[in-house]
C-alpha cells in the first residue's frame, strides 16, 4: 500500500518525513551556529588545558570560564583577564571584505570596537571568521582609529 501527500490517512508526522522541504535555510543557519559553538568550545578546551597542573589535574584556585552571548559572541575569562570574541561565519560566495567600511560594518569590527570602549578598553579583542575575511592592505592603526 502506497501513500502520497494529500492522502487524508497520513499523519502530520508522516507528512513531515515524506514531503521534501522547499528549501534548507535552517540547515545553513545551523551550520553557521555550529561553527561558532565549535570555535567557542575550542577556546573552552584551551582554557581547561591551561588550567591543568603538571600531573594533568585541575590546578587549585583556577578561575577560567567562557561566557556566551554577553557583549560579543563569547568571552574567555581567566582571573581578571577577558577577551571579547566576535565569530563571523561568511558564505564563501560573499568573498572577502574589500573596503574598510565593509570590514568595520559587515565584519563586525566597529561593533567589537564599541564594545571594547564600553568596557573601559580593558579586555583584549578577537575577530574570527570561518572564511578569509579581508583582502585589504590595512593602513596604520592611527588611520583605522580615525575611521572609527
Secondary structure as UniProt FT lines:
FT   TURN            5..6
FT   TURN            8..9
FT   HELIX           12..18
FT   HELIX           25..51
FT   TURN            54..55
FT   TURN            60..61
FT   STRAND          64..68
FT   STRAND          74..78
FT   TURN            79..80
FT   STRAND          81..88
FT   HELIX           92..94
FT   HELIX           100..105
FT   TURN            106..107
FT   HELIX           109..118
FT   TURN            119..121
FT   STRAND          124..129
FT   HELIX           141..147
//
